[in-house]
């Protein structure tokens, strides 16, 4: 049972290091839902790629922030 708990905590730590990454993703999803057009037109074609690039930027920022934090400790 202890091994299962340790494994689950490790998996949890992979996705929610300090909570800010999950919060950033949640904010980005809400902003995208509000700002991106919903009807099919020329602007809506870019919604998917822009959404993906936003998530990729958040991931990159989180990796850089975590690396800086680890380097300072």
N, C-alpha and C positions, 0 to 999 in steps of 0.2 A: 504494500500500500504506500509505503514511503517513496518507493521508486516512481510510482505513478504520479504522486503529488509533485515530486521533483521535476518529472518530465513535463507535466502540465504547466508548472510555473516557468519552465524554460521556454515553452511555446508561447505562453502569455507574454513573457519578456521580449520575445522576438517582435511582436506586433505592437505592444504598448510599453515602450521603454520607460517613459516618464509621463505618459498621458497626453502630452502636448501634440504628438503626431496624430493620435486618434481625434483629438479636438480639432486640429487643423483640417483633417479630412472631412469631418462633419461640417465645419464651416464652409469648406469649398463645395461640398455637395449641395448645401442649402443655397449658397450664392448662385451656383450653376442652375439650380431649379428655378430660381427667381429671374435670373438675367438672360438665360438662353431662350431663344424663340422656340415655340412649341409647334407652330404650323410649318408644314414643309415648304420651304422657299430656299433661295440661294444662301441666306445667312444661316439657316438651320443645318446646312451641310457641314459647316465648320464647327458645330457644337461638339461633336464627338472628339475630333482631334484636339480642340482647345481644352476639353474636359480632361483628356488623357495627359496632355502636356502640363496642365495644372497639377494633376496628381504626381506626375514624374518630378516636377519642380519641388513639390512638398517632400517627396521621398529624398531627393538630393539634399535639400536643406536640412532634413532631419539627420541624414548621415553625416553631413559636415558638422552640424551642431554637436552630435554625439562624439565625433572624433575629437573635436576641440575640447570637449568636457573631459574625455578620457586622457588626453594629452596633458591637461592642466593638473590632473590628480596625481 
